[in-house]
């Protein structure tokens, strides 16, 4: 079965500090895409960053970067210089070439303290 | 502006009644999806459609039905057979056949059944 595991239900970080959210997945596919989505209190789902599985270079989007370890099937999200507006639920997800389905993890709630 | 519109934002129904959630998109996307979100369970796929007049069951299709008569529209009916219908429902769309294409989400519908 294809699954995504986020083992941290809640995390907290102080403003301006760095935090890492973990994600592991299980798939038999060799080619796929990985995503991190953010869901603020408004409940709108916002794409944060995406990573191609066949690319070794870790994706970066401004203060957001990933640590992609394909052999370990790990895809963690690092948020640098955390801001109050980063407080949200964060979902890890992946999608394979064989299906159009996006499979989500259970999410990590991130709190940011001033 | 292109986007996905879900209506209504809040929906209340009595137990035993069927209810239909609306989802319309003007992004010209072929693929559309319905997800259910419950606390602590992330997003679970109910149904998805990759093309007009065709759709597939997701992981939790029991008690739900969909139709895809138009490219722009993908309504979800929550039937009386769904045992726990109270939840937050998210509709999404994406380009078909490009696994790196992210899903674009609507703002969701909160359904409460009493």
Interface residues (C-beta under 8 A of the other chain):
Chain A: X4 X6 X9 X31 X32 X33 X35 X42 X43 X44 X45 X47 X50 X52 X91 X93 X95 X96 X97 X100 X101 X102 X103 X104 X105 X106 X107
Chain B: X31 X33 X35 X40 X41 X42 X43 X44 X45 X48 X50 X58 X88 X90 X92 X94 X96 X97 X99 X100 X102 X103 X105 X107 X108
